[in-house]
Amino acid sequence: MQWLILKDLINKPGGSTPSRVGRGYIRNENDRNLISGLPREGLKHALKGFTENWSDEFRLKDDDGAVYYEGRCNGLDDADQDNAFAPLDWAMNDAGCTTMEVRKVGSATWEVL
């Protein structure tokens, strides 16, 4: 499963902790190098175009229900348990997130994974 963080709602630009936008897993190392090399001002726009055909959105929350990160993933329906929870595993270590919610792009309803 491929996944990328598109919104970082806890680390503000210029803060002591760098934004996590662009973090995630993609299979193509050339794409990873491209994303890593983009300047911050162009990163969000490029990531949106890169993930526009990905089928699912996710958000990662802390134990109080605050959303820390939002992103998109591709291949969730076919992912095994380890891969499906990869964004949460990353966010748990990064910021203490405890819950991952997912929905199909265009759907209004979030479901806890």
C-alpha positions as YAML, in Angstrom:
chain: A
units: angstrom
residues:
- id: 1
  name: MET
  ca: [0.00, 0.00, 0.00]
- id: 2
  name: GLN
  ca: [1.21, 3.46, -0.87]
- id: 3
  name: TRP
  ca: [0.47, 6.37, 1.46]
- id: 4
  name: LEU
  ca: [1.48, 9.99, 1.93]
- id: 5
  name: ILE
  ca: [0.80, 12.69, 4.51]
- id: 6
  name: LEU
  ca: [-0.83, 15.68, 2.78]
- id: 7
  name: LYS
  ca: [-1.71, 17.83, 5.80]
- id: 8
  name: ASP
  ca: [0.18, 18.28, 9.05]
- id: 9
  name: LEU
  ca: [-2.13, 19.92, 11.56]
- id: 10
  name: ILE
  ca: [0.28, 19.98, 14.53]
- id: 11
  name: ASN
  ca: [3.67, 21.10, 13.18]
- id: 12
  name: LYS
  ca: [3.42, 24.67, 11.93]
- id: 13
  name: PRO
  ca: [5.83, 26.16, 9.37]
- id: 14
  name: GLY
  ca: [8.73, 27.82, 11.12]
- id: 15
  name: GLY
  ca: [8.16, 25.79, 14.30]
- id: 16
  name: SER
  ca: [10.73, 23.71, 16.09]
- id: 17
  name: THR
  ca: [9.48, 20.47, 14.48]
- id: 18
  name: PRO
  ca: [9.48, 20.29, 10.66]
- id: 19
  name: SER
  ca: [6.25, 19.60, 8.81]
- id: 20
  name: ARG
  ca: [5.52, 15.97, 8.08]
- id: 21
  name: VAL
  ca: [3.85, 16.72, 4.72]
- id: 22
  name: GLY
  ca: [5.29, 14.34, 2.14]
- id: 23
  name: ARG
  ca: [6.15, 11.58, 4.63]
- id: 24
  name: GLY
  ca: [4.89, 8.13, 3.78]
- id: 25
  name: TYR
  ca: [5.59, 5.13, 1.61]
- id: 26
  name: ILE
  ca: [5.66, 4.86, -2.14]
- id: 27
  name: ARG
  ca: [7.10, 1.98, -4.10]
- id: 28
  name: ASN
  ca: [8.99, 3.94, -6.72]
- id: 29
  name: GLU
  ca: [12.28, 5.28, -5.34]
- id: 30
  name: ASN
  ca: [12.49, 7.82, -8.17]
- id: 31
  name: ASP
  ca: [9.17, 9.32, -7.00]
- id: 32
  name: ARG
  ca: [10.41, 9.32, -3.38]
- id: 33
  name: ASN
  ca: [13.54, 11.25, -4.45]
- id: 34
  name: LEU
  ca: [11.41, 13.70, -6.42]
- id: 35
  name: ILE
  ca: [9.12, 14.36, -3.45]
- id: 36
  name: SER
  ca: [12.04, 14.73, -1.03]
- id: 37
  name: GLY
  ca: [13.71, 17.26, -3.31]
- id: 38
  name: LEU
  ca: [10.76, 19.62, -3.76]
- id: 39
  name: PRO
  ca: [10.83, 23.04, -2.10]
- id: 40
  name: ARG
  ca: [8.26, 23.46, 0.67]
- id: 41
  name: GLU
  ca: [6.16, 25.99, -1.26]
- id: 42
  name: GLY
  ca: [5.59, 23.55, -4.13]
- id: 43
  name: LEU
  ca: [5.28, 20.36, -2.12]
- id: 44
  name: LYS
  ca: [1.55, 20.41, -1.29]
- id: 45
  name: HIS
  ca: [0.57, 21.15, -4.88]
- id: 46
  name: ALA
  ca: [2.84, 18.42, -6.25]
- id: 47
  name: LEU
  ca: [1.59, 15.85, -3.73]
- id: 48
  name: LYS
  ca: [-2.02, 16.61, -4.58]
- id: 49
  name: GLY
  ca: [-1.30, 15.88, -8.24]
- id: 50
  name: PHE
  ca: [0.73, 12.80, -7.37]
- id: 51
  name: THR
  ca: [-2.08, 11.28, -5.26]
- id: 52
  name: GLU
  ca: [-5.16, 12.49, -7.15]
- id: 53
  name: ASN
  ca: [-5.95, 8.99, -8.47]
- id: 54
  name: TRP
  ca: [-5.45, 7.25, -5.12]
- id: 55
  name: SER
  ca: [-8.69, 5.73, -3.85]
- id: 56
  name: ASP
  ca: [-8.72, 6.40, -0.09]
- id: 57
  name: GLU
  ca: [-8.23, 9.22, 2.37]
- id: 58
  name: PHE
  ca: [-7.10, 8.78, 5.96]
- id: 59
  name: ARG
  ca: [-6.69, 10.85, 9.05]
- id: 60
  name: LEU
  ca: [-4.63, 10.11, 12.13]
- id: 61
  name: LYS
  ca: [-5.88, 11.17, 15.55]
- id: 62
  name: ASP
  ca: [-4.66, 11.25, 19.12]
- id: 63
  name: ASP
  ca: [-6.50, 9.63, 22.03]
- id: 64
  name: ASP
  ca: [-8.55, 12.83, 22.57]
- id: 65
  name: GLY
  ca: [-9.83, 12.70, 18.99]
- id: 66
  name: ALA
  ca: [-7.73, 15.60, 17.69]
- id: 67
  name: VAL
  ca: [-6.70, 15.15, 14.06]
- id: 68
  name: TYR
  ca: [-2.90, 15.41, 13.70]
- id: 69
  name: TYR
  ca: [-2.38, 14.33, 10.09]
- id: 70
  name: GLU
  ca: [-4.43, 13.80, 6.94]
- id: 71
  name: GLY
  ca: [-3.37, 11.94, 3.83]
- id: 72
  name: ARG
  ca: [-4.21, 9.65, 0.98]
- id: 73
  name: CYS
  ca: [-3.44, 6.03, 0.30]
- id: 74
  name: ASN
  ca: [-3.68, 3.61, -2.58]
- id: 75
  name: GLY
  ca: [-4.23, -0.12, -2.34]
- id: 76
  name: LEU
  ca: [-5.93, -0.21, 1.07]
- id: 77
  name: ASP
  ca: [-8.52, -2.78, -0.04]
- id: 78
  name: ASP
  ca: [-5.77, -5.23, -0.98]
- id: 79
  name: ALA
  ca: [-3.39, -4.49, 1.89]
- id: 80
  name: ASP
  ca: [-2.67, -6.95, 4.66]
- id: 81
  name: GLN
  ca: [-3.05, -5.82, 8.27]
- id: 82
  name: ASP
  ca: [0.56, -4.67, 8.64]
- id: 83
  name: ASN
  ca: [0.46, -2.52, 5.53]
- id: 84
  name: ALA
  ca: [-3.04, -1.16, 6.14]
- id: 85
  name: PHE
  ca: [-1.95, 0.18, 9.53]
- id: 86
  name: ALA
  ca: [1.41, 1.53, 8.31]
- id: 87
  name: PRO
  ca: [0.34, 5.21, 8.49]
- id: 88
  name: LEU
  ca: [-0.88, 4.73, 12.07]
- id: 89
  name: ASP
  ca: [2.26, 2.85, 13.06]
- id: 90
  name: TRP
  ca: [4.34, 5.75, 11.74]
- id: 91
  name: ALA
  ca: [2.15, 8.41, 13.41]
- id: 92
  name: MET
  ca: [2.11, 6.53, 16.72]
- id: 93
  name: ASN
  ca: [5.90, 6.72, 16.85]
- id: 94
  name: ASP
  ca: [6.03, 10.26, 15.48]
- id: 95
  name: ALA
  ca: [3.32, 12.00, 17.50]
- id: 96
  name: GLY
  ca: [1.47, 9.51, 19.71]
- id: 97
  name: CYS
  ca: [-1.51, 8.97, 17.39]
- id: 98
  name: THR
  ca: [-3.82, 6.17, 18.46]
- id: 99
  name: THR
  ca: [-6.56, 6.05, 15.80]
- id: 100
  name: MET
  ca: [-6.71, 5.88, 12.02]
- id: 101
  name: GLU
  ca: [-9.90, 6.68, 10.17]
- id: 102
  name: VAL
  ca: [-10.39, 6.01, 6.46]
- id: 103
  name: ARG
  ca: [-12.90, 6.75, 3.76]
- id: 104
  name: LYS
  ca: [-13.18, 6.43, 0.02]
- id: 105
  name: VAL
  ca: [-12.42, 9.68, -1.79]
- id: 106
  name: GLY
  ca: [-15.72, 11.54, -2.14]
- id: 107
  name: SER
  ca: [-17.43, 9.78, 0.77]
- id: 108
  name: ALA
  ca: [-18.67, 11.82, 3.73]
- id: 109
  name: THR
  ca: [-18.34, 9.07, 6.33]
- id: 110
  name: TRP
  ca: [-15.12, 8.25, 8.16]
- id: 111
  name: GLU
  ca: [-14.63, 4.71, 9.50]
- id: 112
  name: VAL
  ca: [-12.17, 3.64, 12.16]
- id: 113
  name: LEU
  ca: [-9.73, 1.15, 10.69]
...
